[in-house]
Amino acid sequence: MSVTINVHQLGRLIDKVRSHIGNEYIEVLHGIRLDVDTTHLYAVASDRYTLAASRYRLNHDDKNGESFARTIPAAWLKPLREWLDAQEGDLTVTIGAETGRLVFVTPRTEMRVPVTDTQGFPDWRSLLRGVAANIPTIYAFPIVDSTMLARWADAGDDLRVRVTTDLEAFMVFGKDFIGAHAPKRYTGAGPCEDETFEQALELWPSIFADSDEVADMDADMPVEEKPRYEAASTIPHMVEALLQQTLRSTSDLLGAPSKDAGAIASYATAGVNAWSAYRFLAALHQADPRLAAQTVAELSEELDAGDFSESAWDIAKAAGHDPQKWSDDYEAHLKKLAEKLATDAA
């Protein structure tokens, strides 16, 4: 029984659910469950109040043998994660279930993690089906422990949430990620006793009772006014900038004089590069949101510093290219283009 997965992807599976692990007083929850079915490898964790599952879709050649499920004990997660970090991210790791252990093998090394073959785990699929079956009520208003919301931070930048009733768990969805979060029961302390949405509004009369005027958070909040060009430092801002540049370049290209070959080439190149950068960023964000965010932040600093041209020159030389020849060839191209334009004008 074994499956094969990219080393980097296995690390992501673990990271997405790690914060949901139960404590040592609930042995069956004190770890991460690796669960393999006919199509996916799942990493699942729960602390009774939250449940999180991330998945990796298996290719036909990734699976060898029947399905299996084993729990990696919490004490072994840190050394396993460190072992994965020590591997090259594009290597494949084969996960095999043997008697009393899970074996992780890369082309260069291996790690064996002791497990209890007969250890149970809650039927997480059935639990999620139960949460999904809840019928939404009007003005659902559950109590949420704010300290537990941080557990979803590693799931990804964008999550969808489905709330149904005050006393039932809400569902969380992300890219190859699903989970549930149980509401907090009222314990007799705090302002939440028998409080409905309407009652909560009534506690703020100076805001909700004095006027019928309403504003829109999306349309009526002030926007940033940057006094100069400033490189985007976050993924949403970078995505917006790249898509804007793509559309602007396309518009400029369509409006450029047909005889101005230089302008046409510049607009076309700008549009192609902006769209290419967007597609690469989208792919990186899907593969590793943290690395994508780090790369955008570093890129912002490099663009603001303005010395990226010198860096590109050095990188090109280090890669065995001849940037001086590139420059000479381009200057010769511009000279020939100028001569052609002058001839056409005469």
DRENDO-1510 file (C-alpha; in Angstrom, 1 decimal, always signed):
<recs>
REC; n; res; u; v; w
REC; 1; MET; +0.0; +0.0; +0.0 .
REC; 2; SER; +1.6; +3.2; -1.1 .
REC; 3; VAL; +1.0; +6.6; -2.8 .
REC; 4; THR; +3.4; +9.1; -4.4 .
REC; 5; ILE; +3.3; +12.8; -4.0 .
REC; 6; ASN; +5.5; +15.8; -4.6 .
REC; 7; VAL; +7.5; +16.7; -1.5 .
REC; 8; HIS; +6.4; +20.3; -1.5 .
REC; 9; GLN; +2.7; +19.3; -1.9 .
REC; 10; LEU; +2.9; +16.9; +1.1 .
REC; 11; GLY; +4.4; +19.7; +3.2 .
REC; 12; ARG; +1.4; +21.9; +2.2 .
REC; 13; LEU; -1.1; +19.2; +3.1 .
REC; 14; ILE; +0.3; +19.0; +6.6 .
REC; 15; ASP; +0.6; +22.7; +7.1 .
REC; 16; LYS; -3.0; +23.4; +6.1 .
REC; 17; VAL; -4.4; +21.2; +8.9 .
REC; 18; ARG; -1.7; +21.2; +11.5 .
REC; 19; SER; -3.2; +23.9; +13.7 .
REC; 20; HIS; -6.4; +21.8; +14.1 .
REC; 21; ILE; -4.8; +18.9; +15.9 .
REC; 22; GLY; -6.4; +17.9; +19.2 .
REC; 23; ASN; -4.4; +17.8; +22.5 .
REC; 24; GLU; -2.8; +14.9; +24.2 .
REC; 25; TYR; -5.8; +14.1; +26.3 .
REC; 26; ILE; -7.7; +12.9; +23.2 .
REC; 27; GLU; -5.3; +10.3; +21.8 .
REC; 28; VAL; -7.1; +9.6; +18.6 .
REC; 29; LEU; -7.1; +13.3; +17.7 .
REC; 30; HIS; -3.5; +14.0; +18.7 .
REC; 31; GLY; -2.0; +13.9; +15.3 .
REC; 32; ILE; -2.8; +14.1; +11.6 .
REC; 33; ARG; -4.6; +11.4; +9.7 .
REC; 34; LEU; -3.3; +10.5; +6.3 .
REC; 35; ASP; -6.3; +9.0; +4.4 .
REC; 36; VAL; -6.1; +7.5; +0.9 .
REC; 37; ASP; -9.1; +6.7; -1.2 .
REC; 38; THR; -9.5; +5.9; -4.9 .
REC; 39; THR; -8.8; +9.5; -6.0 .
REC; 40; HIS; -7.1; +11.6; -3.3 .
REC; 41; LEU; -4.6; +11.6; -0.5 .
REC; 42; TYR; -6.1; +13.6; +2.4 .
REC; 43; ALA; -4.5; +15.1; +5.5 .
REC; 44; VAL; -7.1; +15.4; +8.3 .
REC; 45; ALA; -7.0; +16.9; +11.8 .
REC; 46; SER; -9.5; +17.8; +14.4 .
REC; 47; ASP; -9.6; +19.1; +18.0 .
REC; 48; ARG; -13.4; +18.2; +18.4 .
REC; 49; TYR; -14.4; +21.9; +17.8 .
REC; 50; THR; -12.8; +22.3; +14.4 .
REC; 51; LEU; -12.3; +19.8; +11.6 .
REC; 52; ALA; -10.0; +20.4; +8.6 .
REC; 53; ALA; -9.1; +18.3; +5.6 .
REC; 54; SER; -6.8; +19.1; +2.8 .
REC; 55; ARG; -6.4; +16.9; -0.3 .
REC; 56; TYR; -4.0; +16.1; -3.2 .
REC; 57; ARG; -5.4; +14.5; -6.3 .
REC; 58; LEU; -3.6; +11.3; -7.2 .
REC; 59; ASN; -2.6; +10.5; -10.8 .
REC; 60; HIS; -3.1; +7.0; -12.1 .
REC; 61; ASP; +0.6; +6.1; -11.4 .
REC; 62; ASP; +0.7; +7.7; -8.0 .
REC; 63; LYS; -1.3; +5.0; -6.2 .
REC; 64; ASN; +0.0; +1.4; -5.7 .
REC; 65; GLY; -2.3; -0.9; -3.8 .
REC; 66; GLU; -5.4; -0.5; -1.7 .
REC; 67; SER; -6.6; +2.5; +0.2 .
REC; 68; PHE; -5.3; +3.0; +3.7 .
REC; 69; ALA; -5.5; +5.5; +6.7 .
REC; 70; ARG; -3.0; +6.0; +9.5 .
REC; 71; THR; -2.5; +8.7; +12.0 .
REC; 72; ILE; +0.9; +10.4; +12.3 .
REC; 73; PRO; +1.4; +11.1; +16.0 .
REC; 74; ALA; +1.7; +14.8; +16.9 .
REC; 75; ALA; +5.2; +14.2; +18.4 .
REC; 76; TRP; +6.5; +13.1; +15.0 .
REC; 77; LEU; +5.1; +16.0; +12.9 .
REC; 78; LYS; +7.9; +18.4; +13.6 .
REC; 79; PRO; +10.7; +15.9; +12.7 .
REC; 80; LEU; +8.7; +14.8; +9.6 .
REC; 81; ARG; +8.2; +18.4; +8.5 .
REC; 82; GLU; +11.9; +19.2; +9.0 .
REC; 83; TRP; +12.8; +16.2; +7.0 .
REC; 84; LEU; +10.5; +17.3; +4.2 .
REC; 85; ASP; +12.0; +20.8; +4.3 .
REC; 86; ALA; +15.5; +19.3; +3.9 .
REC; 87; GLN; +14.4; +17.7; +0.6 .
REC; 88; GLU; +14.3; +19.4; -2.8 .
REC; 89; GLY; +10.7; +20.5; -3.3 .
REC; 90; ASP; +10.3; +19.0; -6.7 .
REC; 91; LEU; +11.3; +15.5; -5.6 .
REC; 92; THR; +8.7; +12.8; -5.2 .
REC; 93; VAL; +8.0; +11.0; -1.9 .
REC; 94; THR; +6.4; +7.6; -1.7 .
REC; 95; ILE; +4.3; +7.1; +1.4 .
REC; 96; GLY; +3.9; +3.4; +2.3 .
REC; 97; ALA; +1.9; +1.8; +5.1 .
REC; 98; GLU; +3.7; -1.1; +6.7 .
REC; 99; THR; +3.0; -2.9; +9.9 .
REC; 100; GLY; +3.4; -0.4; +12.7 .
REC; 101; ARG; +4.8; +2.4; +10.6 .
REC; 102; LEU; +4.5; +4.8; +7.8 .
REC; 103; VAL; +7.5; +5.0; +5.5 .
REC; 104; PHE; +8.3; +8.1; +3.6 .
REC; 105; VAL; +10.9; +7.5; +0.8 .
REC; 106; THR; +12.5; +9.9; -1.6 .
REC; 107; PRO; +15.1; +9.0; -4.3 .
REC; 108; ARG; +17.8; +10.0; -1.8 .
REC; 109; THR; +16.6; +9.2; +1.7 .
REC; 110; GLU; +13.8; +7.8; +3.8 .
REC; 111; MET; +12.0; +8.4; +7.1 .
REC; 112; ARG; +10.0; +5.9; +9.2 .
REC; 113; VAL; +7.3; +7.1; +11.5 .
REC; 114; PRO; +5.8; +4.7; +14.1 .
REC; 115; VAL; +2.0; +4.4; +14.0 .
REC; 116; THR; -0.7; +2.4; +15.6 .
REC; 117; ASP; -2.3; +0.4; +12.8 .
REC; 118; THR; -5.6; -0.2; +14.7 .
REC; 119; GLN; -5.9; +3.4; +16.0 .
REC; 120; GLY; -9.3; +4.8; +15.2 .
REC; 121; PHE; -10.3; +8.3; +14.0 .
REC; 122; PRO; -13.7; +9.9; +13.7 .
REC; 123; ASP; -15.6; +9.3; +10.4 .
REC; 124; TRP; -14.7; +12.8; +9.1 .
REC; 125; ARG; -16.5; +12.3; +5.8 .
REC; 126; SER; -19.7; +11.5; +7.6 .
REC; 127; LEU; -19.3; +14.4; +10.0 .
REC; 128; LEU; -18.9; +16.8; +7.1 .
REC; 129; ARG; -22.0; +15.4; +5.4 .
REC; 130; GLY; -23.9; +16.0; +8.6 .
REC; 131; VAL; -22.8; +19.7; +8.7 .
REC; 132; ALA; -23.6; +20.1; +5.0 .
REC; 133; ALA; -27.2; +18.7; +5.6 .
REC; 134; ASN; -28.1; +21.5; +8.1 .
REC; 135; ILE; -30.8; +23.8; +6.8 .
REC; 136; PRO; -30.0; +27.5; +7.0 .
REC; 137; THR; -32.2; +29.7; +9.2 .
REC; 138; ILE; -32.9; +33.4; +8.8 .
REC; 139; TYR; -30.4; +35.6; +10.7 .
REC; 140; ALA; -28.2; +32.7; +11.9 .
REC; 141; PHE; -26.1; +34.2; +14.6 .
REC; 142; PRO; -23.7; +31.7; +16.2 .
REC; 143; ILE; -21.2; +32.5; +18.9 .
REC; 144; VAL; -17.6; +32.1; +17.8 .
REC; 145; ASP; -14.5; +31.8; +19.9 .
REC; 146; SER; -12.2; +34.4; +18.3 .
REC; 147; THR; -9.1; +32.7; +19.4 .
REC; 148; MET; -10.0; +29.6; +17.3 .
REC; 149; LEU; -10.5; +31.6; +14.1 .
REC; 150; ALA; -6.7; +31.8; +13.7 .
REC; 151; ARG; -6.6; +28.1; +13.0 .
REC; 152; TRP; -7.9; +28.7; +9.5 .
REC; 153; ALA; -5.1; +31.1; +8.6 .
REC; 154; ASP; -3.0; +28.3; +7.0 .
REC; 155; ALA; -5.7; +27.1; +4.8 .
REC; 156; GLY; -5.1; +29.8; +2.2 .
REC; 157; ASP; -5.8; +33.4; +1.5 .
REC; 158; ASP; -9.4; +33.1; +0.4 .
REC; 159; LEU; -12.1; +30.9; +2.1 .
REC; 160; ARG; -15.8; +30.5; +1.7 .
REC; 161; VAL; -18.0; +30.1; +4.8 .
REC; 162; ARG; -21.5; +28.7; +5.0 .
REC; 163; VAL; -23.4; +29.4; +8.2 .
REC; 164; THR; -26.7; +27.6; +8.9 .
REC; 165; THR; -27.9; +27.9; +12.5 .
REC; 166; ASP; -26.8; +29.3; +15.8 .
REC; 167; LEU; -26.1; +25.9; +17.3 .
REC; 168; GLU; -24.6; +24.0; +14.4 .
REC; 169; ALA; -21.1; +24.0; +12.9 .
REC; 170; PHE; -20.4; +26.3; +9.9 .
REC; 171; MET; -18.5; +24.9; +6.9 .
REC; 172; VAL; -15.3; +26.3; +5.5 .
REC; 173; PHE; -14.2; +25.8; +1.8 .
REC; 174; GLY; -10.9; +26.6; +0.1 .
REC; 175; LYS; -8.8; +25.3; -2.8 .
REC; 176; ASP; -8.6; +21.5; -2.1 .
REC; 177; PHE; -9.6; +22.2; +1.4 .
REC; 178; ILE; -12.8; +21.7; +3.5 .
REC; 179; GLY; -13.6; +22.0; +7.2 .
REC; 180; ALA; -16.1; +22.7; +9.9 .
REC; 181; HIS; -16.1; +24.9; +12.9 .
REC; 182; ALA; -18.5; +24.3; +15.8 .
REC; 183; PRO; -20.0; +27.4; +17.5 .
REC; 184; LYS; -19.3; +28.1; +21.1 .
REC; 185; ARG; -22.0; +27.3; +23.6 .
REC; 186; TYR; -23.0; +30.0; +26.0 .
REC; 187; THR; -21.4; +29.4; +29.4 .
REC; 188; GLY; -23.1; +32.0; +31.5 .
REC; 189; ALA; -20.4; +34.7; +31.2 .
REC; 190; GLY; -20.3; +37.5; +28.7 .
REC; 191; PRO; -22.9; +39.3; +26.6 .
REC; 192; CYS; -24.2; +36.4; +24.5 .
REC; 193; GLU; -27.0; +35.0; +26.6 .
REC; 194; ASP; -30.2; +34.5; +24.4 .
REC; 195; GLU; -29.0; +37.1; +22.0 .
REC; 196; THR; -30.4; +37.2; +18.5 .
REC; 197; PHE; -29.2; +39.4; +15.6 .
REC; 198; GLU; -32.0; +41.9; +16.2 .
REC; 199; GLN; -31.2; +42.0; +20.0 .
REC; 200; ALA; -27.5; +42.7; +19.1 .
REC; 201; LEU; -28.5; +45.6; +16.9 .
REC; 202; GLU; -30.6; +47.0; +19.7 .
REC; 203; LEU; -27.6; +47.2; +21.9 .
REC; 204; TRP; -26.1; +49.9; +19.5 .
REC; 205; PRO; -29.0; +52.4; +19.3 .
REC; 206; SER; -26.8; +55.4; +18.4 .
REC; 207; ILE; -25.7; +53.6; +15.3 .
REC; 208; PHE; -28.7; +51.6; +14.1 .
REC; 209; ALA; -31.7; +53.6; +15.3 .
REC; 210; ASP; -30.8; +57.3; +14.6 .
REC; 211; SER; -30.9; +57.3; +10.8 .
REC; 212; ASP; -32.1; +55.4; +7.8 .
REC; 213; GLU; -29.0; +56.4; +5.8 .
REC; 214; VAL; -26.8; +53.5; +4.8 .
REC; 215; ALA; -23.5; +53.3; +3.0 .
REC; 216; ASP; -21.7; +50.6; +1.2 .
REC; 217; MET; -18.3; +49.2; +2.4 .
REC; 218; ASP; -17.2; +48.5; -1.1 .
REC; 219; ALA; -18.3; +51.7; -2.8 .
REC; 220; ASP; -18.2; +54.4; -0.1 .
REC; 221; MET; -14.8; +53.7; +1.6 .
REC; 222; PRO; -11.8; +55.9; +0.6 .
REC; 223; VAL; -9.3; +54.4; -1.8 .
REC; 224; GLU; -5.6; +54.8; -1.8 .
REC; 225; GLU; -4.1; +57.7; -3.7 .
REC; 226; LYS; -0.5; +57.0; -4.4 .
REC; 227; PRO; +1.5; +60.2; -5.2 .
REC; 228; ARG; +3.9; +58.3; -7.4 .
REC; 229; TYR; +4.4; +54.9; -9.0 .
REC; 230; GLU; +4.6; +52.3; -6.2 .
REC; 231; ALA; +5.0; +48.6; -6.9 .
REC; 232; ALA; +2.3; +46.3; -5.6 .
REC; 233; SER; +3.4; +44.6; -2.4 .
REC; 234; THR; +0.4; +42.2; -2.0 .
REC; 235; ILE; -1.0; +39.5; -4.2 .
REC; 236; PRO; -4.4; +41.2; -4.7 .
REC; 237; HIS; -2.7; +44.5; -5.7 .
REC; 238; MET; -0.3; +42.7; -8.0 .
REC; 239; VAL; -3.1; +40.8; -9.7 .
REC; 240; GLU; -5.0; +44.1; -10.2 .
REC; 241; ALA; -1.9; +45.9; -11.6 .
REC; 242; LEU; -1.1; +43.1; -14.0 .
REC; 243; LEU; -4.7; +42.8; -15.3 .
REC; 244; GLN; -4.9; +46.6; -15.7 .
REC; 245; GLN; -1.6; +46.6; -17.6 .
REC; 246; THR; -2.8; +43.8; -19.9 .
REC; 247; LEU; -6.0; +45.6; -20.8 .
REC; 248; ARG; -4.3; +49.0; -21.2 .
REC; 249; SER; -1.7; +47.5; -23.5 .
REC; 250; THR; -4.4; +45.9; -25.6 .
REC; 251; SER; -6.2; +49.2; -25.8 .
REC; 252; ASP; -3.0; +51.0; -26.7 .
REC; 253; LEU; -2.2; +48.4; -29.3 .
REC; 254; LEU; -5.5; +48.7; -31.0 .
REC; 255; GLY; -5.2; +52.5; -31.1 .
REC; 256; ALA; -1.6; +52.7; -32.2 .
REC; 257; PRO; -0.8; +54.1; -35.7 .
REC; 258; SER; -0.4; +51.2; -38.1 .
REC; 259; LYS; +2.9; +52.6; -39.4 .
REC; 260; ASP; +4.5; +52.9; -36.0 .
REC; 261; ALA; +6.0; +49.4; -35.7 .
REC; 262; GLY; +8.0; +50.4; -32.6 .
REC; 263; ALA; +4.9; +51.4; -30.7 .
REC; 264; ILE; +3.0; +48.4; -31.8 .
REC; 265; ALA; +5.8; +46.1; -30.7 .
REC; 266; SER; +6.1; +47.9; -27.3 .
REC; 267; TYR; +2.4; +47.7; -26.6 .
REC; 268; ALA; +2.2; +44.0; -27.7 .
REC; 269; THR; +5.2; +43.1; -25.6 .
REC; 270; ALA; +3.9; +44.9; -22.5 .
REC; 271; GLY; +0.5; +43.2; -22.8 .
REC; 272; VAL; +2.1; +39.7; -23.3 .
REC; 273; ASN; +4.5; +40.2; -20.4 .
REC; 274; ALA; +1.7; +41.4; -18.1 .
REC; 275; TRP; -0.6; +38.5; -18.9 .
REC; 276; SER; +2.3; +36.0; -18.6 .
REC; 277; ALA; +3.2; +37.4; -15.2 .
REC; 278; TYR; -0.4; +37.2; -14.1 .
REC; 279; ARG; -0.6; +33.5; -15.2 .
REC; 280; PHE; +2.7; +32.6; -13.5 .
REC; 281; LEU; +1.6; +34.4; -10.3 .
REC; 282; ALA; -1.8; +32.6; -10.3 .
REC; 283; ALA; -0.1; +29.3; -10.7 .
REC; 284; LEU; +2.4; +30.0; -7.9 .
REC; 285; HIS; -0.3; +31.2; -5.6 .
REC; 286; GLN; -2.2; +27.9; -6.2 .
REC; 287; ALA; +0.9; +25.8; -5.6 .
REC; 288; ASP; +2.2; +27.8; -2.6 .
REC; 289; PRO; +0.4; +30.8; -1.3 .
REC; 290; ARG; +3.1; +31.7; +1.2 .
REC; 291; LEU; +5.8; +31.6; -1.4 .
REC; 292; ALA; +3.7; +33.7; -3.8 .
REC; 293; ALA; +3.1; +36.4; -1.1 .
REC; 294; GLN; +6.8; +36.4; -0.2 .
REC; 295; THR; +7.8; +36.7; -3.8 .
REC; 296; VAL; +5.4; +39.6; -4.4 .
REC; 297; ALA; +6.8; +41.4; -1.3 .
REC; 298; GLU; +10.4; +41.0; -2.4 .
REC; 299; LEU; +9.6; +42.0; -6.0 .
REC; 300; SER; +7.9; +45.2; -4.7 .
REC; 301; GLU; +11.1; +46.1; -2.9 .
REC; 302; GLU; +13.3; +45.4; -5.9 .
REC; 303; LEU; +11.0; +47.5; -8.2 .
REC; 304; ASP; +10.9; +50.4; -5.8 .
REC; 305; ALA; +14.7; +50.3; -5.4 .
REC; 306; GLY; +15.0; +50.6; -9.2 .
REC; 307; ASP; +18.2; +48.5; -9.6 .
REC; 308; PHE; +16.5; +45.4; -11.0 .
REC; 309; SER; +18.1; +46.1; -14.5 .
REC; 310; GLU; +21.6; +45.7; -13.0 .
REC; 311; SER; +20.5; +42.5; -11.3 .
REC; 312; ALA; +19.0; +41.1; -14.5 .
REC; 313; TRP; +22.3; +41.8; -16.3 .
REC; 314; ASP; +24.3; +40.0; -13.6 .
REC; 315; ILE; +21.8; +37.0; -13.5 .
REC; 316; ALA; +22.0; +36.7; -17.3 .
REC; 317; LYS; +25.8; +36.6; -17.2 .
REC; 318; ALA; +25.8; +34.1; -14.4 .
REC; 319; ALA; +23.4; +31.9; -16.4 .
REC; 320; GLY; +25.9; +31.8; -19.3 .
REC; 321; HIS; +24.2; +34.4; -21.6 .
REC; 322; ASP; +25.7; +37.4; -23.2 .
REC; 323; PRO; +23.7; +40.5; -22.2 .
REC; 324; GLN; +26.1; +42.8; -24.0 .
REC; 325; LYS; +25.3; +41.1; -27.3 .
REC; 326; TRP; +21.6; +41.4; -26.4 .
REC; 327; SER; +22.1; +45.1; -25.9 .
REC; 328; ASP; +24.1; +45.5; -29.1 .
REC; 329; ASP; +21.6; +43.6; -31.2 .
REC; 330; TYR; +18.7; +45.7; -29.8 .
REC; 331; GLU; +20.5; +48.9; -30.5 .
REC; 332; ALA; +21.2; +47.7; -34.1 .
REC; 333; HIS; +17.5; +46.8; -34.4 .
REC; 334; LEU; +16.4; +50.3; -33.3 .
REC; 335; LYS; +18.9; +51.9; -35.7 .
REC; 336; LYS; +17.5; +49.9; -38.6 .
REC; 337; LEU; +14.0; +50.7; -37.6 .
REC; 338; ALA; +14.7; +54.4; -37.5 .
REC; 339; GLU; +16.4; +54.3; -40.9 .
REC; 340; LYS; +13.3; +52.5; -42.3 .
REC; 341; LEU; +11.0; +55.1; -40.9 .
REC; 342; ALA; +13.1; +57.9; -42.3 .
REC; 343; THR; +13.1; +56.2; -45.7 .
REC; 344; ASP; +9.3; +55.7; -45.6 .
REC; 345; ALA; +8.8; +59.4; -44.6 .
REC; 346; ALA; +10.9; +60.6; -47.6 .
</recs>
